[in-house]
Amino acid sequence: MKSRGCRWTGLVAAGAVALAACPARSSPPGAPQGAPSKPARVVVESPSGRRAAVDVEVMRTPAELAKGLMFRERLAPDAGMLFVFAETAVHDFWMQNTLIPLDMIFVGEDLRVVGVVANAEPLTTIPRSVGKPSRYVLEVNGGWAAAHGVAAADRVRLEGDAAR
């Protein structure tokens, strides 16, 4: 579901997890197609003061959440996609039609990182989750989280269209 092809799963009434295939994704941030209507940015800040920012496309509707980054061949180094879910829940993603490795940064309702799935392998249907409730999931290029020292408990700030 993330990175070039996001696959989203959510909890169903009985607590079972249902996977939903993601349709083809729109263009990366800054491209004519699929760019957010307002600039959107996510800033991750560690307790020690380290900061990393990424320009994002924001996905909110069921169709957008299902589409994600599928079929994209590349993602700019400091670009990503922010999934904004209607409810806080344990969210799973899969990479069936995602062509590039992605890091998935799961963020709670309190805007703190609850966990990271690093370098999710592309073109697989293996569910990816941190097993903790989240309200947001930030997908970025594989290795981005480690390169920027992103870890659980880091604070996240949503700017522009990401904050609405």
DSSP file (Angstrom, degrees, kcal/mol; ACC not computed):
  #  RESIDUE AA STRUCTURE BP1 BP2  ACC     N-H-->O    O-->H-N    N-H-->O    O-->H-N    TCO  KAPPA ALPHA  PHI   PSI    X-CA   Y-CA   Z-CA
    1    1 A M              0   0    0      0, 0.0    68,-0.9     0, 0.0     5,-0.3   0.000 360.0 360.0 360.0 -22.5    0.0    0.0    0.0
    2    2 A K    >   +     0   0    0      3,-0.4     3,-1.2     4,-0.3    98,-0.2  -0.385 360.0  23.2 -99.8 177.9    2.8    2.3    0.5
    3    3 A S  T 3  S-     0   0    0      1,-0.3    97,-0.5   100,-0.2    -1,-0.2   0.794 133.7 -12.3  33.0 103.4    5.5    3.6   -1.6
    4    4 A R  T 3  S+     0   0    0     94,-0.2    68,-1.4    66,-0.2    95,-0.4   0.367 147.2  27.3  64.3  -3.8    4.6    3.3   -5.2
    5    5 A G  S <  S-     0   0    0     -3,-1.2    -3,-0.4    65,-0.4    93,-0.3  -0.412  75.7-159.8 178.8  98.6    1.6    1.2   -4.5
    6    6 A C        -     0   0    0     61,-0.9     2,-0.5    -5,-0.3    -4,-0.3  -0.659   3.3-165.9 -93.7 146.0   -0.1    1.3   -1.3
    7    7 A R        -     0   0    0     87,-0.4    87,-0.6    -2,-0.3     2,-0.4  -0.997  13.3-159.4-125.8 125.4   -2.3   -1.4    0.0
    8    8 A W  E     +AB  20  93A   0     12,-1.2    12,-1.9    -2,-0.5     2,-0.4  -0.874  12.7 178.0-113.4 138.6   -4.5   -0.6    2.9
    9    9 A T  E     -AB  19  92A   0     83,-2.5    83,-1.6    -2,-0.4     2,-0.3  -0.985   5.3-175.9-132.1 147.1   -6.2   -2.8    5.4
   10   10 A G  E     -A   18   0A   0      8,-1.1     8,-1.8    -2,-0.4     2,-0.2  -0.865  35.8 -84.5-134.6 170.3   -8.3   -1.9    8.3
   11   11 A L  E     -A   17   0A   0     -2,-0.3     6,-0.2     6,-0.2     2,-0.2  -0.554  41.0-149.2 -76.7 139.2  -10.0   -3.6   11.1
   12   12 A V    >   -     0   0    0      4,-2.8     3,-3.1    -2,-0.2     4,-0.0  -0.592  37.7 -84.6-102.0 170.1  -13.4   -5.0   10.3
   13   13 A A  T 3  S+     0   0    0      1,-0.3    -2,-0.0    -2,-0.2    -1,-0.0   0.833 128.8  44.8 -44.6 -49.5  -16.3   -5.4   12.9
   14   14 A A  T 3  S-     0   0    0      1,-0.1    -1,-0.3     2,-0.0     3,-0.1   0.403 123.4-100.9 -80.9   4.9  -15.1   -8.7   14.3
   15   15 A G  S <  S+     0   0    0     -3,-3.1    -2,-0.2     1,-0.3     2,-0.1   0.482  78.9 137.6  91.1   2.1  -11.5   -7.5   14.5
   16   16 A A        -     0   0    0     -5,-0.1    -4,-2.8     1,-0.1     2,-0.5  -0.424  53.7-120.8 -77.2 158.6  -10.5   -9.3   11.4
   17   17 A V  E     -A   11   0A   0     -6,-0.2     2,-0.5    -2,-0.1    -6,-0.2  -0.874  23.1-163.2-105.0 131.9   -8.2   -7.5    8.9
   18   18 A A  E     -A   10   0A   0     -8,-1.8    -8,-1.1    -2,-0.5     2,-0.4  -0.952   9.3-144.8-115.9 129.2   -9.3   -7.0    5.4
   19   19 A L  E     -A    9   0A   0     -2,-0.5     2,-0.5   -10,-0.2   -10,-0.2  -0.737  10.5-164.0 -92.3 138.6   -6.9   -6.1    2.6
   20   20 A A  E     -A    8   0A   0    -12,-1.9   -12,-1.2    -2,-0.4    74,-0.2  -0.984  21.5-124.1-123.5 123.4   -8.0   -3.8   -0.2
   21   21 A A        -     0   0    0     -2,-0.5   -14,-0.1   -14,-0.2   -15,-0.1  -0.325  24.9-126.6 -64.5 145.3   -5.9   -3.6   -3.3
   22   22 A C        -     0   0    0     45,-0.1    45,-0.3   -16,-0.1     3,-0.1  -0.823  17.7-137.9 -98.2 130.3   -4.7   -0.2   -4.2
   23   23 A P        -     0   0    0      0, 0.0    47,-0.4     0, 0.0   -17,-0.2  -0.139  49.9 -56.0 -72.4 177.0   -5.4    1.2   -7.7
   24   24 A A        -     0   0    0      1,-0.1    47,-0.2    45,-0.1     2,-0.2  -0.237  62.6-127.3 -57.5 142.4   -2.9    3.1   -9.7
   25   25 A R        -     0   0    0     45,-2.2    44,-0.1   -21,-0.2    -1,-0.1  -0.464  16.1-111.7 -92.8 163.8   -1.5    6.1   -7.9
   26   26 A S        -     0   0    0     42,-0.4     8,-0.2     1,-0.2    -1,-0.1  -0.202  49.6 -68.8 -82.6-179.3   -1.2    9.7   -9.1
   27   27 A S        -     0   0    0      6,-0.3    -1,-0.2     1,-0.1     3,-0.1  -0.225  58.8 -90.7 -70.6 159.9    2.0   11.5   -9.9
   28   28 A P    >   -     0   0    0      0, 0.0     3,-2.2     0, 0.0    -1,-0.1  -0.165  62.4 -68.0 -64.4 163.9    4.6   12.5   -7.2
   29   29 A P  T 3  S+     0   0    0      0, 0.0    47,-0.1     0, 0.0     6,-0.1  -0.235 125.1  27.4 -53.1 140.2    4.3   15.9   -5.4
   30   30 A G  T 3  S+     0   0    0      1,-0.4     4,-0.1    -3,-0.1     5,-0.0   0.238  94.8 117.2  90.4 -13.8    5.0   18.8   -7.8
   31   31 A A  S <  S-     0   0    0     -3,-2.2     4,-0.5     2,-0.2    -1,-0.4  -0.532  76.8-114.9 -84.9 155.8    3.8   16.8  -10.8
   32   32 A P  S    S+     0   0    0      0, 0.0     2,-0.4     0, 0.0     3,-0.3   0.888  98.3  58.4 -58.6 -42.5    0.8   18.1  -12.8
   33   33 A Q  S    S+     0   0    0      1,-0.2    -6,-0.3    -5,-0.1    -2,-0.2  -0.718 115.9   4.1 -92.9 138.7   -1.4   15.1  -12.0
   34   34 A G  S    S+     0   0    0     -2,-0.4    -1,-0.2     1,-0.2    -8,-0.1   0.423  83.5 145.1  79.1  -2.2   -2.2   14.1   -8.4
   35   35 A A        -     0   0    0     -4,-0.5    -1,-0.2    -3,-0.3    22,-0.1  -0.435  58.5 -99.4 -69.2 145.5   -0.5   17.0   -6.7
   36   36 A P        -     0   0    0      0, 0.0    -1,-0.1     0, 0.0    -6,-0.1  -0.259  23.8-123.3 -63.2 153.5   -2.3   18.2   -3.6
   37   37 A S  S    S+     0   0    0     -3,-0.1    -2,-0.1     1,-0.1     3,-0.0   0.843  99.9  27.7 -67.9 -33.0   -4.5   21.3   -4.0
   38   38 A K  S    S-     0   0    0      1,-0.0   123,-0.1     0, 0.0    -1,-0.1  -0.932 105.0 -90.0-122.5 149.4   -2.5   23.1   -1.3
   39   39 A P        -     0   0    0      0, 0.0   122,-2.2     0, 0.0     2,-0.4  -0.315  47.2-165.0 -56.8 141.4    1.1   22.5   -0.4
   40   40 A A  E     +D  160   0B   0     16,-0.3    16,-1.9   120,-0.3     2,-0.3  -0.991  11.0 175.1-133.9 140.5    1.4   19.8    2.3
   41   41 A R  E     -DE 159  55B   0    118,-1.8   118,-2.9    -2,-0.4     2,-0.4  -0.997  18.6-153.0-146.1 146.3    4.3   18.9    4.5
   42   42 A V  E     -DE 158  54B   0     12,-2.6    12,-2.3    -2,-0.3     2,-0.5  -0.987  12.3-164.7-119.3 130.1    5.0   16.5    7.3
   43   43 A V  E     -DE 157  53B   0    114,-2.7   114,-3.0    -2,-0.4     2,-0.5  -0.965   3.0-159.6-116.0 128.4    7.8   17.4    9.8
   44   44 A V  E     -DE 156  52B   0      8,-3.3     8,-2.1    -2,-0.5     2,-0.4  -0.935  11.2-172.9-109.8 126.8    9.2   14.7   12.1
   45   45 A E  E     -DE 155  51B   0    110,-3.4   110,-2.6    -2,-0.5     6,-0.2  -0.973  11.6-146.5-124.7 131.4   11.0   16.0   15.2
   46   46 A S    >   -     0   0    0      4,-2.5     3,-1.9    -2,-0.4   108,-0.1  -0.496  31.6-109.0 -88.1 161.8   12.9   13.9   17.8
   47   47 A P  T 3  S+     0   0    0      0, 0.0    -1,-0.1     0, 0.0   106,-0.0   0.782 120.4  59.5 -58.6 -25.8   13.1   14.7   21.5
   48   48 A S  T 3  S-     0   0    0      2,-0.1    -3,-0.0     1,-0.0     0, 0.0   0.519 124.5-102.2 -82.2  -4.3   16.7   15.6   20.9
   49   49 A G  S <  S+     0   0    0     -3,-1.9     2,-0.1     1,-0.3    -1,-0.0   0.388  70.6 147.6 101.3  -4.3   15.7   18.3   18.4
   50   50 A R        -     0   0    0     99,-0.1    -4,-2.5    -5,-0.0     2,-0.4  -0.419  28.9-163.6 -63.9 141.1   16.5   16.5   15.2
   51   51 A R  E     +E   45   0B   0     -6,-0.2     2,-0.3    -2,-0.1    -6,-0.2  -0.985  17.5 176.5-133.2 139.4   14.1   17.5   12.4
   52   52 A A  E     -E   44   0B   0     -8,-2.1    -8,-3.3    -2,-0.4     2,-0.3  -0.993  10.7-164.3-140.9 136.8   13.2   16.0    9.0
   53   53 A A  E     -E   43   0B   0     -2,-0.3     2,-0.4   -10,-0.2   -10,-0.2  -0.912   5.4-173.8-124.2 149.5   10.6   17.3    6.6
   54   54 A V  E     -E   42   0B   0    -12,-2.3   -12,-2.6    -2,-0.3     2,-0.4  -0.997  24.4-128.9-142.0 134.8    8.9   15.7    3.6
   55   55 A D  E     -Ef  41  79B   0     23,-2.3    25,-1.9    -2,-0.4     2,-0.3  -0.682  40.3-166.3 -79.7 135.0    6.5   17.2    1.0
   56   56 A V  E     - f   0  80B   0    -16,-1.9     2,-0.4    -2,-0.4   -16,-0.3  -0.884  31.1-134.9-130.0 154.1    3.5   14.9    0.8
   57   57 A E  E     - f   0  81B   0     23,-1.6    25,-3.1    -2,-0.3     2,-0.5  -0.862  36.6-134.6 -92.4 139.9    0.4   14.1   -1.2
   58   58 A V  E     - f   0  82B   0     -2,-0.4     2,-0.5    23,-0.2    25,-0.2  -0.881  17.1-165.1-107.6 126.7   -2.5   13.7    1.2
   59   59 A M  E     + f   0  83B   0     23,-3.0    25,-2.8    -2,-0.5    22,-0.0  -0.943  27.1 143.6-111.9 123.8   -4.9   10.8    0.8
   60   60 A R        +     0   0    0     -2,-0.5    26,-0.2    23,-0.2    -1,-0.1   0.655  45.8  79.1-127.7 -36.5   -8.2   10.9    2.7
   61   61 A T  S  > S-     0   0    0      1,-0.1     4,-3.2    24,-0.1     5,-0.3  -0.360  86.0-111.0 -78.6 159.0  -11.0    9.3    0.7
   62   62 A P  H  > S+     0   0    0      0, 0.0     4,-2.0     0, 0.0     5,-0.2   0.897 120.4  49.8 -54.6 -40.7  -11.5    5.5    0.5
   63   63 A A  H  > S+     0   0    0      2,-0.2     4,-1.9     1,-0.2     5,-0.1   0.920 113.2  45.5 -65.5 -43.0  -10.5    5.6   -3.2
   64   64 A E  H  > S+     0   0    0      1,-0.2     4,-2.3     2,-0.2    -1,-0.2   0.917 112.0  51.6 -65.2 -43.4   -7.3    7.7   -2.5
   65   65 A L  H  < S+     0   0    0     -4,-3.2    -1,-0.2     1,-0.2    -2,-0.2   0.867 112.7  46.4 -62.3 -35.9   -6.4    5.5    0.5
   66   66 A A  H  < S+     0   0    0     -4,-2.0    -1,-0.2    -5,-0.3    -2,-0.2   0.844 112.6  50.1 -74.1 -33.8   -6.8    2.4   -1.7
   67   67 A K  H >< S+     0   0    0     -4,-1.9     3,-1.6   -45,-0.3   -61,-0.9   0.944  76.1 145.4 -73.9 -49.8   -4.8    3.9   -4.6
   68   68 A G  T 3< S-     0   0    0     -4,-2.3   -42,-0.4     1,-0.2   -66,-0.2  -0.126  74.6 -28.9  50.9-137.2   -1.7    5.1   -2.7
   69   69 A L  T >  S+     0   0    0    -68,-0.9     3,-1.5   -44,-0.1    30,-0.4   0.118  86.5 149.3-101.9  19.2    1.6    4.9   -4.5
   70   70 A M  T <   +     0   0    0     -3,-1.6   -45,-2.2   -47,-0.4   -65,-0.4  -0.192  65.6   9.8 -58.3 145.9    0.9    1.9   -6.7
   71   71 A F  T 3  S+     0   0    0     26,-3.1     2,-0.3     1,-0.2    -1,-0.2   0.443  87.6 138.4  68.0   4.9    2.6    1.7  -10.1
   72   72 A R    <   -     0   0    0     -3,-1.5    27,-0.5   -68,-1.4    -1,-0.2  -0.621  41.5-158.9 -79.6 138.3    5.0    4.6   -9.4
   73   73 A E  S    S+     0   0    0     -2,-0.3     2,-0.3     1,-0.2    -1,-0.1   0.651  71.0   5.5 -91.2 -17.3    8.5    4.0  -10.7
   74   74 A R        -     0   0    0     26,-0.1     2,-0.4   -70,-0.0    -1,-0.2  -0.989  54.7-150.8-159.7 162.6   10.2    6.6   -8.4
   75   75 A L        -     0   0    0     -2,-0.3     4,-0.0    -3,-0.1    65,-0.0  -0.996  36.7-105.7-137.7 132.4    9.6    9.0   -5.6
   76   76 A A    >   -     0   0    0     -2,-0.4     3,-1.8     1,-0.1    65,-0.3  -0.202  39.6-106.4 -55.8 150.9   11.6   12.2   -5.1
   77   77 A P  T 3  S+     0   0    0      0, 0.0    64,-0.3     0, 0.0    -1,-0.1   0.830 116.6  30.1 -53.6 -40.4   14.0   11.9   -2.2
   78   78 A D  T 3  S+     0   0    0     62,-0.1   -23,-2.3     2,-0.0     2,-0.3  -0.197 102.8  99.9-115.4  42.0   12.1   14.2    0.2
   79   79 A A  E <   +f   55   0B   0     -3,-1.8    62,-0.5   -25,-0.2     2,-0.3  -0.846  40.7 148.3-119.4 159.1    8.6   13.4   -1.1
   80   80 A G  E     -fG  56 140B   0    -25,-1.9   -23,-1.6    -2,-0.3     2,-0.4  -0.920  39.5 -99.9-165.9-168.3    6.0   11.1    0.3
   81   81 A M  E     -fG  57 139B   0     58,-2.1    58,-3.2    -2,-0.3     2,-0.6  -1.000  21.5-151.9-135.6 133.5    2.4   10.3    0.8
   82   82 A L  E     -fG  58 138B   0    -25,-3.1   -23,-3.0    -2,-0.4     2,-0.6  -0.933   6.7-155.8-109.5 121.8    0.3   10.8    4.0
   83   83 A F  E     -fG  59 137B   0     54,-3.1    54,-1.7    -2,-0.6     2,-0.6  -0.857   7.1-165.0 -95.0 122.8   -2.7    8.5    4.6
   84   84 A V  E     - G   0 136B   0    -25,-2.8     2,-0.2    -2,-0.6    52,-0.2  -0.934   9.2-158.6-112.1 110.5   -5.2   10.2    6.8
   85   85 A F  E     -     0   0B   0     50,-2.5   -24,-0.1    -2,-0.6   -25,-0.0  -0.614  21.9-131.5 -91.6 148.9   -7.7    7.6    8.2
   86   86 A A  E    S+     0   0B   0     -2,-0.2     2,-0.3   -26,-0.2    -1,-0.1   0.799  92.1  29.3 -65.8 -29.7  -11.2    8.5    9.5
   87   87 A E  E    S-     0   0B   0     47,-0.1     2,-0.5    48,-0.1    47,-0.1  -0.954  84.1-111.1-134.2 151.4  -10.5    6.4   12.6
   88   88 A T  E     +     0   0B   0     -2,-0.3     2,-0.3    45,-0.1    47,-0.2  -0.693  60.4 130.7 -77.7 128.4   -7.6    5.4   14.8
   89   89 A A  E     - G   0 134B   0     45,-2.1    45,-2.9    -2,-0.5     2,-0.7  -0.949  67.6 -72.8-162.6 173.3   -7.1    1.6   14.3
   90   90 A V  E     - G   0 133B   0     -2,-0.3     2,-0.4    43,-0.3   -79,-0.2  -0.764  56.3-161.6 -78.9 117.6   -4.4   -0.9   13.6
   91   91 A H        -     0   0    0     -2,-0.7    39,-0.4    41,-0.5     2,-0.4  -0.860   8.8-163.6-108.1 137.6   -3.7   -0.4    9.9
   92   92 A D  E     -B    9   0A   0    -83,-1.6   -83,-2.5    -2,-0.4     2,-0.3  -0.905   4.3-166.9-116.3 146.9   -2.0   -2.9    7.6
   93   93 A F  E     -BC   8 128A   0     35,-2.4    35,-3.2    -2,-0.4     2,-0.3  -0.935   2.3-165.0-128.5 153.6   -0.5   -2.2    4.2
   94   94 A W        -     0   0    0    -87,-0.6   -87,-0.4    -2,-0.3    31,-0.2  -0.927  16.9-142.6-135.6 165.1    0.7   -4.4    1.4
   95   95 A M    >   +     0   0    0     29,-1.1     3,-1.7    -2,-0.3    28,-1.6  -0.017  47.6 135.7-119.1  26.7    2.9   -3.7   -1.7
   96   96 A Q  T 3  S+     0   0    0     27,-0.3    -1,-0.2     1,-0.3    29,-0.1   0.869  88.5  19.8 -48.4 -50.6    1.3   -5.9   -4.4
   97   97 A N  T 3  S+     0   0    0     -3,-0.2   -26,-3.1    27,-0.1     2,-0.5   0.091  97.4 114.2-110.4  22.4    1.5   -3.2   -7.1
   98   98 A T    <   -     0   0    0     -3,-1.7    25,-1.5   -93,-0.3   -93,-0.2  -0.827  46.2-167.1 -95.2 129.1    4.0   -0.9   -5.5
   99   99 A L        +     0   0    0    -27,-0.5   -95,-0.1    -2,-0.5    -1,-0.1   0.604  64.1  54.1 -95.6 -13.1    7.2   -0.8   -7.5
  100  100 A I  S    S-     0   0    0    -97,-0.5     2,-0.1   -98,-0.2    23,-0.1  -0.911  87.6-103.0-124.1 150.0    9.6    0.8   -5.1
  101  101 A P        -     0   0    0      0, 0.0    41,-2.1     0, 0.0     2,-0.3  -0.455  44.7-166.7 -68.0 141.5   10.6   -0.1   -1.5
  102  102 A L  E     -IH 120 141B   0     18,-1.1    18,-3.5    39,-0.3     2,-0.4  -0.935  23.6-136.5-130.6 152.4    9.0    2.2    1.1
  103  103 A D  E     - H   0 140B   0     37,-2.7    37,-2.2    -2,-0.3     2,-0.5  -0.895  21.6-153.6 -97.5 138.6    9.3    3.1    4.7
  104  104 A M  E     -IH 117 139B   0     13,-2.8    13,-2.7    -2,-0.4     2,-0.7  -0.967   5.7-164.7-116.1 118.0    5.9    3.3    6.4
  105  105 A I  E     -IH 116 138B   0     33,-3.1    33,-2.9    -2,-0.5     2,-0.4  -0.904   9.2-152.9-107.2 112.1    5.8    5.6    9.5
  106  106 A F  E     -IH 115 137B   0      9,-2.6     8,-2.9    -2,-0.7     9,-1.2  -0.719  12.6-167.4 -90.6 130.6    2.7    5.0   11.6
  107  107 A V  E     -IH 113 136B   0     29,-2.9    28,-2.8    -2,-0.4    29,-2.3  -0.964  11.2-135.2-126.1 131.5    1.5    8.0   13.6
  108  108 A G    >   -     0   0    0      4,-2.8     3,-2.1    -2,-0.4    26,-0.1  -0.195  34.6 -97.5 -77.7 172.3   -1.0    8.1   16.4
  109  109 A E  T 3  S+     0   0    0      1,-0.3    -1,-0.1     2,-0.1    25,-0.1   0.768 124.6  61.6 -59.9 -27.0   -3.8   10.5   16.9
  110  110 A D  T 3  S-     0   0    0      2,-0.1    -1,-0.3     1,-0.0    46,-0.1   0.336 118.9-112.3 -82.5   7.4   -1.5   12.4   19.4
  111  111 A L  S <  S+     0   0    0     -3,-2.1    45,-3.0     1,-0.3     2,-0.4   0.845  76.0 129.0  62.2  38.2    0.9   13.0   16.4
  112  112 A R  B     -J  155   0B   0     43,-0.2    -4,-2.8    -4,-0.1     2,-0.3  -0.952  67.5-106.8-117.3 142.9    3.6   10.8   17.8
  113  113 A V  E     -I  107   0B   0     41,-2.7    40,-3.1    -2,-0.4    -6,-0.3  -0.514  31.4-176.5 -66.8 128.0    5.3    8.0   15.8
  114  114 A V  E     -     0   0B   0     -8,-2.9     2,-0.3     1,-0.4    -7,-0.2   0.599  62.5 -32.1-100.8 -15.2    4.0    4.6   17.1
  115  115 A G  E     -I  106   0B   0     -9,-1.2    -9,-2.6    36,-0.1     2,-0.4  -0.912  51.2-126.3 170.9 165.3    6.3    2.6   14.8
  116  116 A V  E     -I  105   0B   0     -2,-0.3     2,-0.7   -11,-0.2   -11,-0.2  -0.995   3.1-155.6-132.9 133.0    8.1    2.2   11.5
  117  117 A V  E     -I  104   0B   0    -13,-2.7   -13,-2.8    -2,-0.4     3,-0.4  -0.955  30.4-150.6-101.2 115.4    8.1   -0.5    8.9
  118  118 A A  E     -     0   0B   0     -2,-0.7   -15,-0.2   -15,-0.2    24,-0.1  -0.693  59.9 -10.0 -95.4 138.8   11.4   -0.1    7.1
  119  119 A N  E    S-     0   0B   0     -2,-0.3   -16,-0.2     1,-0.2    -1,-0.2   0.868  74.7-155.5  47.9  53.1   12.2   -0.9    3.5
  120  120 A A  E     -I  102   0B   0    -18,-3.5   -18,-1.1    -3,-0.4    -1,-0.2  -0.394  23.8-112.0 -59.6 128.4    8.9   -2.7    2.7
  121  121 A E        -     0   0    0    -20,-0.2     3,-0.5    -2,-0.1   -26,-0.2  -0.430  32.9-123.5 -66.8 129.7    9.6   -5.1   -0.1
  122  122 A P  S    S+     0   0    0      0, 0.0   -23,-0.2     0, 0.0   -26,-0.1  -0.236  84.2  27.0 -69.5 162.0    7.8   -4.1   -3.4
  123  123 A L  S    S+     0   0    0    -28,-1.6     2,-0.3   -25,-1.5   -27,-0.3   0.815  92.9 116.9  59.6  38.2    5.5   -6.4   -5.3
  124  124 A T        -     0   0    0     -3,-0.5   -29,-1.1   -29,-0.2    -1,-0.2  -0.905  59.8-146.7-129.5 161.3    4.3   -8.5   -2.3
  125  125 A T        +     0   0    0     -2,-0.3    -2,-0.0   -30,-0.2    -1,-0.0   0.156  55.1 131.6-109.4  16.4    1.0   -9.1   -0.6
  126  126 A I        -     0   0    0     -5,-0.1   -31,-0.3     1,-0.1     2,-0.1  -0.554  64.2-117.6 -68.0 123.9    2.6   -9.6    2.9
  127  127 A P        -     0   0    0      0, 0.0     2,-0.5     0, 0.0   -33,-0.2  -0.439  28.1-156.7 -65.4 135.6    0.7   -7.4    5.3
  128  128 A R  B     +C   93   0A   0    -35,-3.2   -35,-2.4    -2,-0.1     2,-0.3  -0.966  29.1 137.7-116.7 127.7    2.9   -4.7    6.9
  129  129 A S        -     0   0    0     -2,-0.5   -37,-0.1   -37,-0.2   -13,-0.1  -0.976  52.7-137.0-158.6 161.4    1.9   -3.2   10.3
  130  130 A V        -     0   0    0    -39,-0.4   -38,-0.1    -2,-0.3   -14,-0.1   0.390  48.0-123.8-102.5  -0.6    3.4   -2.1   13.6
  131  131 A G  S    S+     0   0    0    -40,-0.3   -41,-0.1     1,-0.2   -39,-0.1   0.656  77.4 103.7  71.2  15.7    0.5   -3.7   15.4
  132  132 A K  S    S-     0   0    0    -41,-0.2   -41,-0.5   -43,-0.1    -2,-0.3  -0.946  81.0 -92.6-128.1 149.6   -0.4   -0.5   17.2
  133  133 A P  E     +G   90   0B   0      0, 0.0     2,-0.3     0, 0.0   -43,-0.3  -0.318  48.3 174.2 -61.5 140.4   -3.3    1.9   16.6
  134  134 A S  E     -G   89   0B   0    -45,-2.9   -45,-2.1   -47,-0.1   -26,-0.3  -0.967  31.8-163.1-142.3 158.1   -2.5    4.8   14.2
  135  135 A R  E    S+     0   0B   0    -28,-2.8   -50,-2.5    -2,-0.3     2,-0.3   0.597  82.3  33.3-109.9 -24.3   -4.5    7.6   12.6
  136  136 A Y  E     -GH  84 107B   0    -29,-2.3   -29,-2.9   -52,-0.2     2,-0.4  -0.942  59.1-163.3-132.6 151.1   -1.9    8.5   10.0
  137  137 A V  E     -GH  83 106B   0    -54,-1.7   -54,-3.1    -2,-0.3     2,-0.6  -0.978   9.1-157.7-135.8 126.3    0.7    6.6    7.9
  138  138 A L  E     -GH  82 105B   0    -33,-2.9   -33,-3.1    -2,-0.4     2,-0.5  -0.901   7.1-160.3-103.1 121.5    3.5    8.4    6.2
  139  139 A E  E     +GH  81 104B   0    -58,-3.2   -58,-2.1    -2,-0.6     2,-0.3  -0.896  21.3 158.4-104.0 130.8    5.0    6.6    3.2
  140  140 A V  E     -GH  80 103B   0    -37,-2.2   -37,-2.7    -2,-0.5   -60,-0.1  -0.852  49.3 -61.4-138.6 171.9    8.5    7.6    2.1
  141  141 A N  E >   - H   0 102B   0    -62,-0.5     3,-2.2   -65,-0.3     4,-0.4  -0.247  67.9 -90.2 -56.2 144.0   11.3    6.1    0.1
  142  142 A G  T 3  S+     0   0    0    -41,-2.1    -1,-0.1     1,-0.3   -24,-0.1  -0.342 115.5  23.9 -55.7 131.9   12.8    3.0    1.7
  143  143 A G  T 3> S+     0   0    0     -3,-0.1     4,-2.4   -41,-0.0    -1,-0.3   0.211  89.7 108.8  95.2 -14.0   15.7    4.0    4.0
  144  144 A W  H <> S+     0   0    0     -3,-2.2     4,-1.6     1,-0.2     6,-0.2   0.922  76.8  50.9 -62.2 -45.5   14.4    7.6    4.6
  145  145 A A  H  4>S+     0   0    0     -4,-0.4     5,-2.7     1,-0.2     4,-0.3   0.925 113.6  44.0 -60.9 -45.9   13.4    6.9    8.2
  146  146 A A  H >45S+     0   0    0      1,-0.2     3,-1.1     3,-0.2    -1,-0.2   0.910 111.0  54.4 -65.6 -41.6   16.7    5.4    9.2
  147  147 A A  H 3<5S+     0   0    0     -4,-2.4    -1,-0.2     1,-0.3    -2,-0.2   0.798 116.4  38.7 -62.7 -28.1   18.6    8.2    7.3
  148  148 A H  T 3<5S-     0   0    0     -4,-1.6    -1,-0.3    -3,-0.2    -2,-0.2   0.315 111.9-117.9-105.7   6.6   16.7   10.8    9.4
  149  149 A G  T < 5 +     0   0    0     -3,-1.1    -3,-0.2    -4,-0.3     2,-0.2   0.771  47.0 175.7  67.0  27.3   16.7    8.8   12.6
  150  150 A V      < +     0   0    0     -5,-2.7     2,-0.3    -6,-0.2    -1,-0.2  -0.482   8.4 160.7 -70.3 132.2   12.9    8.5   12.8
  151  151 A A    >   -     0   0    0     -2,-0.2     3,-1.9   -36,-0.1   -38,-0.3  -0.941  45.5 -67.6-147.0 164.8   11.8    6.4   15.8
  152  152 A A  T 3  S+     0   0    0     -2,-0.3   -38,-0.2     1,-0.2     3,-0.1  -0.251 117.2  29.2 -53.7 142.6    8.8    5.7   18.0
  153  153 A A  T 3  S+     0   0    0    -40,-3.1    -1,-0.2     1,-0.3   -39,-0.1   0.224  83.6 136.6  85.1  -9.0    7.8    8.6   20.2
  154  154 A D    <   -     0   0    0     -3,-1.9   -41,-2.7   -41,-0.1    -1,-0.3  -0.383  57.8-116.8 -61.2 147.8    9.1   11.3   17.7
  155  155 A R  E     -DJ  45 112B   0   -110,-2.6  -110,-3.4   -43,-0.2     2,-0.4  -0.674  24.9-152.0 -89.3 143.0    6.6   14.2   17.3
  156  156 A V  E     -D   44   0B   0    -45,-3.0     2,-0.5    -2,-0.3  -112,-0.2  -0.947   4.9-162.0-117.7 135.9    5.0   14.8   14.0
  157  157 A R  E     -D   43   0B   0   -114,-3.0  -114,-2.7    -2,-0.4     2,-0.5  -0.974   7.7-151.6-117.4 130.1    3.8   18.2   12.7
  158  158 A L  E     -D   42   0B   0     -2,-0.5     2,-0.3  -116,-0.2  -116,-0.2  -0.870  17.7-172.5-101.7 130.4    1.3   18.4    9.8
  159  159 A E  E >   -D   41   0B   0   -118,-2.9  -118,-1.8    -2,-0.5     3,-1.5  -0.888  45.7 -12.6-124.2 153.4    1.5   21.6    7.7
  160  160 A G  E >  S-D   40   0B   0     -2,-0.3     3,-1.7     1,-0.3     4,-0.5  -0.330 131.4  -2.6  63.4-137.0   -0.6   23.0    4.9
  161  161 A D  G >  S+     0   0    0   -122,-2.2     3,-0.7     1,-0.3    -1,-0.3   0.742 129.0  66.6 -60.9 -24.5   -3.2   20.6    3.4
  162  162 A A  G <  S+     0   0    0     -3,-1.5    -1,-0.3  -123,-0.3    -2,-0.2   0.784  98.8  52.8 -67.3 -25.7   -1.9   17.8    5.7
  163  163 A A  G <         0   0    0     -3,-1.7    -1,-0.2     1,-0.2    -2,-0.2   0.579 360.0 360.0 -88.8 -10.2   -3.2   19.7    8.7
  164  164 A R    <         0   0    0     -3,-0.7    -1,-0.2    -4,-0.5    -2,-0.1   0.528 360.0 360.0 -75.3 360.0   -6.8   20.2    7.6
